[in-house]
Amino acid sequence: MNEINKDILVSFGGKVWSKEDKELRVYLNADAILAMTKGFQVLENTIQAMNKAKTYFDIQKNVLVSDIGLVRSHLNGAGYKCCK
């Protein structure tokens, strides 16, 4: 599995979300996900799913989450553990 943390995900283009001065999540848009998985084949329907998905890294739990299965499959295939 590929190592991820807040700083790595921000370098890919992720945006940190904070509440009450506490960093909670790093949200990933399609461009950030594609940067993370550069070199891995991606289909057009997967890119469309990335644009619709709510994909983020929970800083407190140290877990990568996406609400769309195609996105989770793509990230898992690229070596990132992504769960529901």
Sequence and secondary structure as in RCSB ss.txt:
>XXXX:A:sequence
MNEINKDILVSFGGKVWSKEDKELRVYLNADAILAMTKGFQVLENTIQAMNKAKTYFDIQKNVLVSDIGLVRSHL
NGAGYKCCK
>XXXX:A:secstr
     HHHHHHTT EEEEETTEEEEEEE HHHHHHHTTTS   HHHHHHHHH  EEEETTTTEEEESSHHHHHHH
HHTT  EE 
